[in-house]
Amino acid sequence: MIAVRAHDRTANQGEHQMRIARNRIVSALRDRGQQARADWVERELPERVDPAKHSGLLATLHLDPADLADAPSP
């Protein structure tokens, strides 16, 4: 049971390593002149965006998470 918990903790840490600052997404959209979309992202998304959870939205916005992601946490 302890081994399972250690494995789960490691897996969860891996899932949370890459985050995107919402302001980077907003900036990219504003640079493209997509003000309404940028405003929506500011209202609806959390300050730290999980690219796995929001992959569909990022694809719809034609944004590559690798271009926007913060450095992975150690």
Buried (B, 14 or more C-beta within 10 A) or exposed (E): EEEEEEEEEEEEEEEEEBBBBBEBBBEBBBEEEBEEBBEBBBEEBEEEBBBEEBEEBBEEBEBEBEEBBEEEEE
